[in-house]
């Protein structure tokens, strides 16, 4: 069994067009993301999965492996699921292509956690604690005492009626899938809650997938809008992985 990182990406971003190839400290965003995934010690291989020839050509210049996919996918999970048959006996790590500051240790921690589990879930979505925020771009999750995910939402969940808690749990954009889970997901239609929340993992949750979570300490954010891009520009100047 191998651990394969697949990075789904496209050029047709709605809120920040062409963001995969935006220059961040001398390198395109997708190159930062892929190179950082390649720094993870427990990953066997990394592939950028895209329908864009421009992205493929840029990746080739930087010695990053690619897989050309079809074009019409509604989300990144559908994109990687479409080529999961290339890795039949492997575990897939979905690394979101718009996280150029993702820490490689997040990937290693995710794989280490999976190896320790006796009862393997279909999907593992790590989380970390964040201060209470109302940003709809941040997906929050709630889970039971056995770390089984109960729900994902862009709303502030759980709602703190007594206003005593200052922490929520953010869904990290490094997700482990069993190959069977991806195959099953690829055959499913958009679910009702997925449509309402615009969260692709709700499709899996509504169809009975066993989704587990655990805490990873650290910080992470995706580049969704121009303000996120500016923030990344400021942070990367002192980033410990940039020189690597």
Secondary structure, 3 states (H helix, E strand, C coil): CCEEEEEECCCCCCCCCCHHHCEECCEEHHHHHHHHHHCCCCCCEEEEEECCHHHHHHHHHCCCEEEECCCCCCCHHHHHHCCHHHHCCCEEEEECCCCCCCCHHHHHHHHHHHHHCCCCCCEEEEEEEEECCCCCCCCEEEECCCCEEEEEECCCCCCCCCCCCCEEEEEEEEEEECHHHHHHHHCCCCCHHHHHHCCCHHHHHHCCCCEECCECCCCCCCCCCHHHHHHHHHHHCCCCCCCC
